[in-house]
């Protein structure tokens, strides 16, 4: 899942589930009351979970499980009303809370003494006060542009405020002055990705490559690089990054379990033979047979009437009690390539150059699902990350088959 996810907290509230792996940075932090921040973080995380459920990145079972874990963590955190110690926390809720708390503390101190790590205590700071402090820090950086720590603090502060474009600019200034800081490069990649619908392709991926060149064991960079690969359908690449990350975290920790789950998910996408595998069932329909590799790509090309340029795929046939459905799955070389393929398919149908008619489209979360009629069946097609899926099903089972496929 993406890509990337998958879910997960990444140091800042606005991107808590941008990828499914927590960013495990240990930051010195001052004592402060956490209750209000934790409730706010919980709401943001729940909204992200709901968005991933609606977009199909999480099925109902995964969503309910993640929601229960969120609620349990919130209850535990609200019981602990004492101040946060300087002990690093590996839990992803802790990382998210740090994303809010660190800017509040660091900005206040940085403006006063120029050293965010020297603080030993801080009081609650509301959003309006933080805005003022951040603007003061921005003015200070204009006068002291060579201060890497200042730019880094400003970037994290902007992220906590949801001002991701400005966060990316601040990180760019920091990276320009410290080009081989792996953690900083990873933070910059994340900030850029949040400005492009949480996609890690392009410049964010290049920054992650630089981060891993500087430090091959940087946990943040490995987590994000794995998510970047997952988003574009490079599941083997995702597995490589996450397997390298796994020994660097405690195996029995929440983080360790999340990493193992994501590796398992990526492996399920590629299957034992390296190709994506069809689901065993679509609702009540059971998988009868499937073609893969070259044979599947030839069938997909016949369906589309052209060479779609897929690098992997399958064609799966499902039946039960006389009702039938077919799934055509094509994995493109990139998300952009899959998007172009989807657009070309819908354009050809609109022109009337296919046996399909009555083209309509509707949004399911962030995913546009097209539907057409033709050849005695109902057809749906849509893009998920770097893959394009086409479902052809008898009218009686079309909707349940789509729901089952979308939930995979």
N, C-alpha and C positions, 0 to 999 in steps of 0.2 A: 504494500500500500504506500508511499509517495509520500510516493511517493510519498518522509519525508513528513510516520508517522507518525501517519501514523501517529501517529500519533504521538502528546508529549510536551513537557515544559522546556523552555529554552532561555531562561534567565529573565524574560520580560513578559509582562502580562499579555500584551497584544499578540504574542506568538506562542502561547503556552502549548498548543498542540500542533505546532508547525511541523514538527517531526515527532516520531513516536519515542524517541530516546531522550532522556534527561541530560541536560548539560551539567556536567559535574565539576563546576569550578568552586574552589574553596576560597571564600572571601572573608577577611576580617570584618566583623560587623559589630556595631554598638548595641547595647540593650535598648529596647523600645517595645512598647505595647503592640502585640501582633493581631489582636482580635479583629479590628476593623479591616486591616490589610488582608487577613486570611479570608474573611467573608467576601471581600471584593474579588480576590483571586479566585475563590470558589465559583463565583458567578461567571467570571470570564472563562474559566475552564469548562464549566457546564455548557456555555454557549458554543464553545469550540467543539465539544463533544457532539452537541446537537447538530452543528453544521456538518461534521464528518459523517454522522448517521444519515442526515438528509441527502448528502452527496453520494452515499453508497460506500464510503471508505470504511465505515463500521457497520456490521450487521446488527440486528436487534440484540442478540445475545452479547456481543462485544460491547455495545453501548451500555446495556444495563449493568454489566460487570464493571465497566469503567466508572459509571455513575455511582455505584455502590461504594467503590473504593474512594472516590472523591468525597462522598458524604462521611465515610468513616474517618478519613483523614481530617476533615474539617472539625468533626466532633472532638477528636483527639487533640487537635491544635487549640481549640477554644478552651479545653480543660486546662491546658498549660498556659496560664495567664502570666507567668513570670517572664522576664526579659529574655530575649534570645542571647545565648552565650556565644563565645567566639569559636565554638566547636564547629568545624565544617559539617554540613548535612548533605547526605547523598540523595535523599528523597527528592522527587521532582517537585513536590509542593514546597519543600524548603528552598529549592532553587528558584522557584517562581517568587516566593516571598522575598528572597534576596534581591530579585530584580526590582522590586518596589522599594525595599528598605535601603539598599545600598545607595541609590541616588539621593534619597532624602538626607541621609547622614553625610555622605561624602560631599555633596554640594555645599551643605551648610558649613562644614569644616573647611572645605577647599577655599571657599570665598574668604573665610576669616584668617586662616593660617597657611593655606597653600599645601596642606598635606592631609589627604583624606584618610590615611591609615593611622593618624595620631589620635583620633577621637576615642574617648572612653565611655561617653554617655550622650544620649540625645533624647529629646522629648518628641512627642507626636507632632507631625507636621502635616497640615492639610494640603489639599491639592493646590489651592490658591497660593499658599506660602511657597510651595515647591516651584510653581511657575515663576514666582518672583526670584527665587534663589537661582533657578536655571538661567534666567535672563541675565542675572548678575554674573554668573559664571561664564556665559557666552561673551559678555562684554570684557571680562577679564582675559579670556582666551584671545580676543582680538588684540589685546595689548601684549600678550605673552604667547605668541603662536608656536613657539618651539617646545612647549610643555606637553609632552606625550601623555602623562598621567591626567592632565587637565582635559585634553581632548577625549580621552577614554571615559573619564567621569561624565563629561558632557554628553557623549554618545549614549551611555547607559541611562542617563537622566531623560534624554529625549525619548528613548525607547519606553521608559516607564510611563511617560506622558502620552504615548501613542503617536509621537511626532517622528515617524520612521524615516521620512526623507531627510530631515535635519539630523537624525541619528546617523544615517549613512554618511552624510557630509562630515560630521565630526569624526567618525571612524576613519574616513579617508584621510583626514589631516593627521590622525594618530599613526596610521599605517605608513604614510609618506615619511614620517620621522622615525619609525621603528619597523622597517619592512620585513624583518624576520621574526617577529613576535607571533608565534603560531596561534596563541589564544586570541590575540587582537585581530589577526586575519580571519579567524573563524567568526568572531563577533561582527566584523565588517560584512562578511558573507551573509550572515543571518539578517543584518539590518537591510542590506540590499534586497534580499529575497522577500522581506515583508513589504517592500514597495512594488513588487511584481507578483502579487497574488500568491505569495508564499512559495514561489517556484525557485529552485536552486540552479536552474540551468543558466548557462552563459557566464557572466562575470562572477557570480557567487561561486560557481564550480571552479573557476580559475583561481580564485582566492583560496579555496580549500586545498587545491593542489599545491599552492605555494606554502600553505600552513603545514601540510604533511611533509613537504620537502624539508622545511625547517625543523619539524619535530614529528617524526613518523608515529609517535605514541601519544600525540595530543588527543585527549578524549573528546573534546568538543568537535574538533575537526574530523575525527573518525566517525562520530555519530552523524554529523551533518553530511559528510561525504557519502556515507552509506545511504542516507535518505535521498541525496541527490541522485545516486544511481538507481534507487528504487523508483523514484518519480519518473524516470525516463524508460523504465522497463528493463534496466540492466540489473537483474536480480542477482546474478553471480557476482557482479561488482559490489552490490550491497552486502552480500554475504562475506566477501573478503574483508571489507572495512569493519563490519561488525564483529567478525571472528577475531580480528586483530585487537579490537576494543575489549572483548570479553575478558581476557586475563588481567586487564588493567582495573577491573572493578570487582568488588566482593561478589562471589557467585551466589550467595544466599541473600543478597540485598534486593530491594525493589528494583534497583537499576540492573543488577545482574539478570533478574528474571525477565525484565522488559527486553533486554538485549537478546536473550535466548528466544523469547517469543518472536521477536522481529526476524531473527535468523530463520526460525522455523517457518514463518510466513513467507519469507523470500524463497526458501527451498520449495515450499508448496507451489510457488508460482512457476518455478522452472522444472520441477519434477525430477525423477531419477535420471532421465535421459537428456536433460538440459532444455527441453521444450516446455512451454506452458501446457498445463494439463486441464482437461475439461472437468467440470463438476460431475459427481456421480449421479446426481439427480437434478431435476428442475421441478420443484414442487412434487406432485405425484408422479411425474414422468421419470422413468429410469433410463440411464444411459445404456444404449444397445451396442453401439460401436462408435469409433472415432478414427479419423485419419489425421496424420501428423506429418511434419516435415514437408518435403517437396510435393507429395501428393495433395496435402491440404492446401498448400499455396496455389497449386494449379486450380483446385476447386474454387478457392476464393477469387482468383483472377477471372474465372468464368462468370462468377456471380457479378463482379463489378465491371466486366467487359473490358478490362485493361490490366496492365501489370501494376499492382498497388505497391510494389517495392517492400513488402513485408519481409522481415528477417526470420520470423518464426510464426507458427500458428497451428490451429487445429480446426477440424470440422467434426462436430459431434451430433449424433442422431439419438433422439429420445422418443420413447413411446410408452403408452399404457392404455389398455382397453380401446384400442383403435385410434386414439388421439396421438398426434405426433408433433415434434418440434425439432428444428435444426439450429445449431449455434455455429457461426463462422467467426473465428477469433483470429485477428491479424495483429501481430506485434511489429510496430514500425521502428525505425532507427532512432526516433526522438519524438518528444511530445509535439513539436512543431510539425513534423512529418505526418503524424497521426491526425493532427488538426486539419492539415491540407487535404488529406485523404477524405476525411469526413465532409469537408466543404465541397469537394469535387463530386462526391456521391450525391449529396443533396441537390447540387446544381444540375447534374445530369437528369435527375428525376424531374426537376422543375421544367426542364426543356422538353420533356416528353420522349426522351431517347431510350427509355427502359420500359419493361412490362409492368412497372409500378405506377400507381396513381394515388391521388388524395393525400399528398404529403402534408403532414402537420408536425409541429414541434412543441414541446413543453419542457419546462425546467423541473428537474428533480434535484433540489439543493443547487449546487453549482454545475450540474451536468445537464446538457441539452440532449433530450431524447427525441429522435425523429420517428414517426410512424408512417407507414404506407400500406396500401392494399395491393395484392397482386398474386397471381398463380394460385388463387383459392385460399390464401392464407393472410394472416396479419403479420406485418414485419415491423421490427423496431431496430434502430441502429443508433449507436452513440460512441463517444470516445471516453476512455478512462486512462489517464496518464498517457503512456505512449502506445496504447492499444486501441483498436477499433473493433467493436463487437456488433454482429448482425444476428438477430434472432428472427427466425421464420417459424410461425406456430399456427396450428389450427385455431380458429376463432374461439372455440370453447375453452381452450387452455392458454390462450395468448397472454392474458394479463397475469395469471399466476406464474407462468413461466418467466415473464419479464421480471416480476418481483423477486423470484428465486435467483435469477441470473444476476440481477442488480445487487443483491445482498451478498454475493460471493466475494 
